[in-house]
Amino acid sequence: MGVNIRGRHFLKLLDYTPEEIRYLLDLSKEFKNMKRNGVPHRYLEGKNIVLLFEKTSTRTRCAFEVAGRDLGMGVTYLDPSGSQMGKKESIEDTARVLGRMFDGIEFRGFSQKVVEDLAKYAGVPVWNGLTDDYHPTQVLADFLTIRENFGHLKGIRLVYVGDGRNNVANSLMIGAAKMGMHFVVGSPKELFPDPALVAECEQIAKDCESGATITVTDDPKAAVKGADAIYTDVWASMGEEAKAAERKALLQPYQVNRELIEATGNDDVIFLHCLPAVKGNEVTEDVFESRHARQFDEAENRMHTIKAVMVASIGNF
């Protein structure tokens, strides 16, 4: 029996099986091939979606807008000044209104509870474009990029260095556990991932019999040894600007520089970053512009994976 996720929300990878994640990646590859070859794919002609942004973004907004229009949909963008959500109108009421007008709702903001509440009341699929806890559409793009470079995900050693508690690290860990990857977090102890999430991911790997392993260490060079892919993110996320100087001092040993790349012992290691990057902080210019870098492939792949999520949840696939 084929995978069917029509009508489903896309809020966090914990909600999806390995087979469903694999299906979305395969569908993403199809859409990328069609886009690259100029093949029209207006599979959602006549549908309409709305993008709700509390946090600004270049890649997320552009990926959803271009993806939506390529698929034939109308796209409405609302920033914090463009709606009454959470101000004069409750999240519940906003969800019920938008669900009457749109076929899908994207939310990018701070609280995971907000996107969960939107999903509870909207009556149409809701997609998480980023919250403080999770960033699932980003990880689909990351995994598509890794698969393009290595041909598979199972057995890949993916190392995240930096703030081990942030939304990207959380979602990468969940995805790696489901897809049979060896996931390593290299982070200062103060920024280790939530032990409860680590335990949950270890249980997921066991239940799925995926062969995945989860390792957490505060030794950056030990973390990256044998890495197939090194991943990093900004040291202070949006809303954490006041912590920038403190984070820089704490995370300097975890900078992805030439020395850390060489410490992998793998001349073919790839570098990943969800962007935007602060070059000179979490990554040096020479790594960012090196032959190892794949961050712009990731950025493009956001569009293809978002198409897959939208078509699978509101289309007929």
C-alpha positions as CSV (number, residue, x, y, z in Angstrom):
1,M,0.0,0.0,0.0
2,G,1.4,3.4,-1.0
3,V,2.0,6.3,1.4
4,N,-0.9,8.7,1.7
5,I,-0.6,11.8,3.8
6,R,-3.4,13.9,2.3
7,G,-5.0,16.1,4.9
8,R,-2.0,15.8,7.3
9,H,-0.3,18.7,9.0
10,F,3.5,19.0,8.8
11,L,4.4,20.3,12.3
12,K,7.4,18.2,13.4
13,L,9.2,15.1,12.1
14,L,8.2,13.2,15.2
15,D,4.7,12.9,13.5
16,Y,6.1,11.1,10.4
17,T,7.3,7.6,9.8
18,P,10.6,6.8,8.0
19,E,8.5,5.6,5.0
20,E,6.6,8.9,4.9
21,I,9.8,11.0,5.1
22,R,11.4,8.9,2.3
23,Y,8.2,9.4,0.2
24,L,8.5,13.2,0.6
25,L,12.2,13.1,-0.3
26,D,11.4,11.0,-3.4
27,L,8.6,13.4,-4.4
28,S,11.0,16.4,-3.8
29,K,13.5,14.9,-6.2
30,E,10.7,14.6,-8.9
31,F,9.8,18.2,-8.5
32,K,13.4,19.3,-8.7
33,N,13.8,17.4,-11.9
34,M,10.7,18.9,-13.3
35,K,11.8,22.4,-12.3
36,R,15.3,21.9,-13.8
37,N,13.9,20.6,-17.0
38,G,11.2,23.3,-17.5
39,V,8.4,20.8,-17.1
40,P,5.2,22.5,-15.9
41,H,3.7,21.1,-12.7
42,R,0.7,23.2,-11.8
43,Y,-0.9,20.3,-9.8
44,L,-2.6,22.6,-7.4
45,E,-4.3,24.9,-9.8
46,G,-7.1,26.8,-8.1
47,K,-5.9,26.2,-4.6
48,N,-4.9,29.1,-2.3
49,I,-2.5,29.2,0.7
50,V,-1.6,31.8,3.3
51,L,1.9,32.4,4.8
52,L,1.8,33.7,8.4
53,F,5.2,35.1,9.5
54,E,6.1,36.3,13.0
55,K,9.7,35.9,12.1
56,T,11.1,37.2,8.8
57,S,13.0,35.0,6.4
58,T,14.4,35.1,2.9
59,R,14.5,31.4,2.1
60,T,11.3,30.3,3.8
61,R,9.2,33.0,2.3
62,C,10.7,32.7,-1.2
63,A,10.6,28.9,-1.1
64,F,6.9,28.9,-0.2
65,E,5.9,31.7,-2.6
66,V,7.7,30.3,-5.6
67,A,6.7,26.7,-4.8
68,G,3.1,27.8,-4.5
69,R,3.0,29.7,-7.8
70,D,4.9,26.9,-9.6
71,L,2.1,24.6,-8.5
72,G,-0.5,27.0,-9.7
73,M,-1.7,28.3,-6.4
74,G,-2.6,31.8,-5.1
75,V,-0.3,32.9,-2.3
76,T,-1.1,35.4,0.4
77,Y,1.7,36.7,2.7
78,L,0.9,38.1,6.1
79,D,3.6,39.6,8.4
80,P,3.0,40.5,12.0
81,S,1.4,43.8,11.0
82,G,-0.8,42.2,8.4
83,S,-3.1,40.2,10.7
84,Q,-4.8,40.4,14.1
85,M,-3.7,37.0,15.1
86,G,-2.8,36.9,18.8
87,K,-3.7,40.6,19.2
88,K,-7.4,41.5,18.6
89,E,-8.2,38.0,17.5
90,S,-7.3,34.7,19.2
91,I,-5.2,32.0,17.5
92,E,-8.3,29.7,17.4
93,D,-10.5,32.3,15.7
94,T,-7.8,33.2,13.2
95,A,-7.3,29.6,12.3
96,R,-11.0,29.0,11.8
97,V,-11.3,32.1,9.6
98,L,-8.3,31.3,7.5
99,G,-9.3,27.7,7.2
100,R,-12.5,28.8,5.5
101,M,-10.6,30.8,2.9
102,F,-7.4,28.9,2.2
103,D,-6.5,25.3,1.4
104,G,-3.3,25.4,3.5
105,I,-1.6,27.5,6.1
106,E,2.1,28.0,6.7
107,F,3.3,29.5,10.0
108,R,6.8,30.7,10.9
109,G,7.2,32.1,14.4
110,F,8.3,31.6,17.9
111,S,6.0,29.2,19.8
112,Q,5.4,25.6,18.7
113,K,2.0,25.9,20.6
114,V,0.8,28.5,18.1
115,V,1.4,26.3,15.1
116,E,-0.2,23.3,17.0
117,D,-3.2,25.5,17.8
118,L,-3.5,26.6,14.2
119,A,-3.5,23.0,13.2
120,K,-6.1,22.1,15.8
121,Y,-8.7,24.6,14.7
122,A,-8.0,25.4,11.0
123,G,-9.6,22.4,9.3
124,V,-6.9,22.5,6.6
125,P,-3.3,21.3,6.5
126,V,-0.9,23.5,8.5
127,W,2.9,23.6,7.8
128,N,5.6,24.6,10.2
129,G,8.0,27.0,8.5
130,L,10.0,27.3,11.8
131,T,9.3,27.6,15.5
132,D,11.7,27.8,18.5
133,D,11.5,24.0,18.9
134,Y,11.4,22.6,15.4
135,H,12.3,23.3,11.7
136,P,11.0,20.3,9.8
137,T,10.9,21.8,6.3
138,Q,14.6,22.7,6.6
139,V,15.6,19.2,7.6
140,L,13.8,17.7,4.5
141,A,16.0,20.0,2.4
142,D,19.1,19.0,4.3
143,F,18.4,15.3,3.9
144,L,17.7,15.8,0.1
145,T,21.0,17.5,-0.1
146,I,22.8,14.8,1.7
147,R,21.2,12.1,-0.4
148,E,22.2,13.9,-3.6
149,N,25.8,13.9,-2.4
150,F,26.0,10.3,-1.1
151,G,23.1,8.5,-2.7
152,H,21.6,7.4,0.7
153,L,21.0,8.5,4.2
154,K,21.3,5.3,6.2
155,G,24.7,5.1,7.8
156,I,25.7,8.7,7.1
157,R,27.6,10.4,10.0
158,L,26.0,13.8,10.4
159,V,27.7,16.1,12.9
160,Y,26.1,19.3,14.2
161,V,28.4,21.7,15.9
162,G,27.2,24.8,17.8
163,D,24.0,25.3,19.9
164,G,22.8,21.8,20.4
165,R,19.5,22.9,21.8
166,N,18.1,24.9,18.9
167,N,15.3,24.0,16.5
168,V,17.5,22.8,13.6
169,A,19.6,20.5,15.9
170,N,16.3,19.1,17.4
171,S,14.8,18.3,14.0
172,L,18.1,16.9,12.6
173,M,18.3,14.5,15.5
174,I,14.7,13.3,15.1
175,G,15.2,12.9,11.3
176,A,18.5,11.1,11.8
177,A,17.0,8.7,14.3
178,K,14.2,7.8,11.9
179,M,16.4,7.5,8.8
180,G,19.2,5.4,10.3
181,M,21.9,8.1,10.4
182,H,24.7,8.5,13.0
183,F,24.0,11.9,14.5
184,V,26.6,13.7,16.6
185,V,26.2,16.9,18.5
186,G,29.3,18.9,19.3
187,S,28.3,21.6,21.8
188,P,29.4,23.1,25.1
189,K,27.7,21.4,28.0
190,E,25.6,24.5,28.7
191,L,24.0,24.0,25.3
192,F,23.6,20.3,25.2
193,P,20.3,19.1,23.7
194,D,17.3,18.3,25.9
195,P,18.1,14.9,27.5
196,A,14.4,13.9,27.1
197,L,14.6,14.5,23.4
198,V,17.9,12.5,23.1
199,A,16.2,9.6,25.0
200,E,13.1,9.8,22.7
201,C,15.3,9.8,19.6
202,E,17.3,6.8,20.9
203,Q,14.0,5.0,21.5
204,I,12.8,5.9,18.0
205,A,15.9,4.4,16.5
206,K,15.3,1.2,18.5
207,D,11.6,1.0,17.6
208,C,12.3,1.7,13.9
209,E,15.3,-0.7,13.9
210,S,17.0,2.0,11.9
211,G,20.5,1.5,13.2
212,A,20.8,5.2,14.1
213,T,23.0,6.3,16.9
214,I,22.9,9.6,18.9
215,T,26.2,11.0,20.4
216,V,26.6,14.2,22.4
217,T,30.0,15.6,23.3
218,D,31.6,18.8,24.2
219,D,34.8,18.0,22.3
220,P,34.5,19.5,18.8
221,K,37.3,17.6,17.2
222,A,36.1,14.3,18.6
223,A,32.6,15.1,17.4
224,V,33.7,15.7,13.8
225,K,36.0,12.7,13.4
226,G,34.8,10.5,10.6
227,A,32.0,13.0,9.6
228,D,30.4,12.7,6.2
229,A,28.6,16.1,6.8
230,I,29.3,18.9,9.2
231,Y,26.3,21.2,10.0
232,T,26.2,24.5,11.8
233,D,23.9,27.4,12.4
234,V,24.1,31.0,13.7
235,W,25.1,31.2,17.3
236,A,22.3,33.5,18.4
237,S,19.0,32.9,16.7
238,M,16.3,35.5,16.0
239,G,15.1,36.9,19.3
240,E,18.4,36.1,21.0
241,E,20.4,39.1,19.8
242,A,21.1,40.2,23.4
243,K,23.0,36.9,23.9
244,A,25.3,37.3,20.9
245,A,28.5,38.3,22.7
246,E,28.0,35.6,25.3
247,R,27.3,33.0,22.7
248,K,30.3,34.0,20.6
249,A,32.7,33.5,23.6
250,L,31.1,30.2,24.5
251,L,30.9,28.8,21.0
252,Q,34.2,30.0,19.5
253,P,35.9,26.5,19.9
254,Y,33.0,25.1,17.7
255,Q,33.6,27.3,14.7
256,V,33.7,25.4,11.5
257,N,37.1,26.4,10.1
258,R,39.7,24.7,8.1
259,E,41.2,23.0,11.1
260,L,37.8,21.4,12.0
261,I,37.3,20.3,8.5
262,E,40.7,18.6,8.5
263,A,39.9,17.0,11.9
264,T,37.2,14.9,10.2
265,G,39.8,12.8,8.4
266,N,37.5,12.8,5.4
267,D,38.6,14.7,2.4
268,D,35.1,14.4,0.9
269,V,33.1,15.8,3.9
270,I,30.4,18.3,3.0
271,F,29.5,21.4,4.9
272,L,25.9,22.4,5.6
273,H,24.3,25.5,6.9
274,C,20.6,26.5,7.0
275,L,21.5,30.2,6.4
276,P,21.8,33.1,6.9
277,A,25.4,32.7,8.0
278,V,27.5,35.0,10.1
279,K,30.9,34.4,8.5
280,G,33.7,34.7,11.0
281,N,31.5,33.4,13.7
282,E,30.1,29.9,13.2
283,V,31.9,29.4,9.9
284,T,35.0,30.9,8.3
285,E,35.0,32.4,4.8
286,D,37.4,29.8,3.5
287,V,35.1,26.9,4.5
288,F,31.9,28.7,3.3
289,E,33.4,29.2,-0.1
290,S,35.2,25.9,-0.3
291,R,34.5,22.8,-2.4
292,H,33.0,21.2,0.7
293,A,30.2,23.7,0.9
294,R,26.6,22.7,0.0
295,Q,24.6,25.5,1.7
296,F,23.2,26.9,-1.5
297,D,22.1,23.5,-2.7
298,E,20.2,23.3,0.6
299,A,18.7,26.7,0.1
300,E,17.4,25.7,-3.4
301,N,16.1,22.4,-2.0
302,R,13.8,24.2,0.4
303,M,11.6,25.0,-2.6
304,H,11.5,21.5,-3.9
305,T,10.8,19.8,-0.5
306,I,8.1,22.4,0.3
307,K,6.4,21.6,-3.0
308,A,6.4,17.9,-1.9
309,V,4.9,18.7,1.5
310,M,2.2,20.9,0.0
311,V,1.2,18.6,-2.9
312,A,1.2,15.5,-0.6
313,S,-1.0,17.2,2.0
314,I,-3.5,19.1,-0.2
315,G,-3.2,17.5,-3.6
316,N,-4.1,14.1,-5.0
317,F,-0.7,12.4,-4.7
